[in-house]
């Protein structure tokens, strides 16, 4: 019996050692987010725009959200989904999202995502009949990018702007 236990242990060790290294390789994507606003400053006698942390924002201010991603894994990450809610009290600025990937939006707090022209809802019209409406950008609740592949060690960023209500 003792010999069988040793044989089983040796067989398991051999099987684990014989597994290809790819079995342990895997993607590891991390995401960080920055909220900034642009301000005009004077540098060397010229007015230039500078990004600073978005603190103390006021109605009408525009905030730029940048989501940086990095794959620190040992294998490419496929179909990476980066999703972010549009903050309450703000409205998405049309055309401001980077379109470096498949870009979709939600009007139902992230339950479903579609291209802007397909974001529709029904509303009872003045005649009492249900009418289909295309959502306006200020009705978007979430934004999502699907990136086909991020190679091992690869990184990038996506961004969008909102206006404080």
C-alpha positions in Angstrom: 0.0 0.0 0.0 2.8 2.4 0.8 4.3 1.8 -2.6 1.0 2.7 -4.3 0.7 6.0 -2.4 4.2 6.9 -3.5 3.4 6.0 -7.1 0.3 8.0 -7.1 2.1 11.1 -5.6 4.9 10.7 -8.2 2.3 10.4 -11.0 0.5 13.5 -9.9 3.8 15.4 -9.5 4.9 14.3 -13.0 1.5 15.3 -14.5 1.7 18.8 -12.9 5.3 19.2 -14.0 4.5 18.1 -17.5 1.6 20.6 -17.9 2.6 23.3 -20.4 3.5 26.6 -18.9 0.6 28.2 -20.8 -1.8 26.5 -18.3 -0.5 28.9 -15.7 -0.4 31.9 -18.1 -3.3 34.2 -17.8 -4.2 37.8 -18.4 -4.5 40.2 -15.5 -6.1 43.5 -16.5 -6.3 46.4 -14.1 -8.0 49.7 -14.6 -7.5 53.0 -12.9 -9.6 56.2 -13.4 -8.9 59.9 -13.3 -11.3 62.8 -13.2 -9.9 66.0 -14.4 -11.0 69.4 -15.7 -9.3 71.8 -18.1 -8.3 75.3 -16.9 -6.6 78.1 -18.7 -3.3 79.1 -17.3 -0.6 81.5 -18.4 2.7 79.8 -19.3 5.6 81.8 -20.8 3.2 84.6 -21.5 0.7 82.5 -23.4 -2.7 81.2 -22.4 -2.7 77.4 -22.5 -5.1 74.7 -21.2 -3.9 72.5 -18.4 -5.6 69.5 -16.8 -6.1 69.4 -13.1 -7.9 67.1 -10.7 -11.7 67.7 -10.8 -12.3 69.1 -7.3 -14.9 71.7 -6.4 -16.7 71.4 -9.7 -19.6 73.8 -10.5 -22.6 73.5 -12.8 -21.5 73.9 -16.4 -18.0 72.5 -15.7 -16.8 69.8 -18.0 -15.1 66.8 -16.4 -12.8 64.5 -18.4 -12.8 60.9 -17.2 -9.8 58.8 -18.3 -9.7 55.1 -17.7 -6.2 53.6 -18.0 -5.9 49.9 -18.5 -3.0 47.5 -18.3 -2.5 43.8 -18.8 0.2 42.7 -16.3 -0.5 39.1 -17.0 1.5 36.7 -19.1 -1.1 36.1 -21.8 -3.1 38.4 -24.0 -6.5 39.4 -22.6 -9.3 39.0 -25.2 -12.6 41.0 -25.4 -11.7 43.3 -22.5 -14.8 45.1 -21.3 -14.4 48.5 -19.7 -17.6 49.9 -18.3 -18.2 53.1 -16.3 -21.4 54.7 -15.1 -22.0 58.3 -16.1 -21.9 60.1 -12.7 -25.2 61.3 -11.3 -25.6 65.0 -11.7 -23.8 65.1 -15.0 -24.6 64.6 -18.7 -22.5 62.8 -21.3 -21.1 65.2 -23.9 -21.9 63.8 -27.4 -18.9 62.6 -29.4 -16.5 63.0 -26.5 -15.8 59.3 -25.9 -12.6 57.9 -27.4 -13.6 55.3 -30.0 -10.5 53.2 -29.9 -12.7 50.1 -29.4 -16.3 49.0 -29.8 -18.2 51.8 -28.0 -21.7 51.3 -26.6 -24.0 53.1 -24.2 -26.8 52.2 -21.7 -29.9 54.1 -20.7 -31.0 51.5 -18.1 -28.1 51.7 -15.6 -25.9 49.2 -17.3 -28.5 46.4 -17.8 -28.1 46.6 -21.6 -25.7 48.4 -24.0 -26.2 49.5 -27.6 -24.9 51.9 -30.2 -26.4 55.4 -29.8 -28.8 55.1 -32.8 -30.2 51.9 -31.3 -30.8 53.2 -27.8 -34.6 53.6 -27.9 -37.4 53.6 -25.4 -41.2 53.8 -25.6 -43.2 56.7 -24.3 -47.0 57.4 -24.4 -47.6 60.2 -26.8 -50.2 63.0 -26.7 -52.6 60.7 -28.5 -52.2 58.0 -25.9 -50.4 55.8 -28.4 -47.0 54.4 -27.5 -44.2 56.1 -29.5 -40.6 54.9 -29.9 -37.9 57.5 -29.1 -34.2 57.5 -29.6 -32.4 58.4 -26.3 -30.6 61.7 -26.2 -26.9 61.7 -24.9 -28.0 63.4 -21.6 -30.1 60.2 -20.9 -27.1 57.9 -21.1 -26.4 56.2 -17.7 -23.4 54.1 -18.6 -20.6 53.8 -21.2 -18.8 50.7 -22.3 -15.8 49.9 -24.5 -15.0 46.4 -25.7 -11.4 46.0 -26.7 -10.6 43.0 -28.9 -7.2 42.3 -27.3 -4.7 43.7 -24.9 -1.4 41.9 -25.2 0.6 40.8 -22.2 2.3 43.9 -20.9 0.0 46.0 -23.1 -1.7 49.2 -21.9 -3.9 52.0 -23.1 -6.7 54.3 -22.2 -10.2 55.4 -23.0 -11.9 58.6 -22.0 -15.1 60.6 -22.1 -16.4 64.0 -21.0 -19.5 65.0 -19.0 -21.0 68.3 -18.1 -22.0 69.1 -14.6 -25.7 69.8 -14.3 
